[in-house]
């Protein structure tokens, strides 16, 4: 049985030059949420095209101090949903708690 680290990669990340430039620009400019920057770095390390580094999931996880599962999920979202979807946080309405404060004034 294969472990996640040694399994054959199902989702291969191949970034175009424009996508790679956009990701590098995100890292070097302005303020962005830490989770978004982590995903950017994961994608740049995982890029298997000519200009990319092509690291394995376990190498990326060790270098960026994250889990192998997060690296695999980020790869999967890029391949299945595209670059923008891979960078944003996925909201699940099923797991969201009901809002306590909804902005309406309470009587009394």
Steps between C-alpha positions, in 0.01 A plus 500: 500500500633844407517786746390847392863608472598225256176473305496580130391859450150513358488880467798644315550876533620667181492879514529729199754782504219750564365299795849464648559877468164571665583271794846655543341846493260398780793397718703814437230767509261631762337324790316173451358244745756245621294204379484644149876555493553143621290371209695720258829357626363144479401551137835654406690210659268240343523647149626221271536713186838604356524815713377333820668317783293177492539401865319202651216551748713383794785737405259792473331415831836483679633822347185702567420334834153385399329165449530274199118495486486881459750481215297225330172694544655815353627304198157342453312832516735656245452216252125462550385860559775732375754742644262748666302224672820341628604824671178593678359340812220259422186582698277215605148611596439161663771554760429867565349587837186710519571866542432631846505863388320573175489881516132535589423690822339293773181624668525606853 
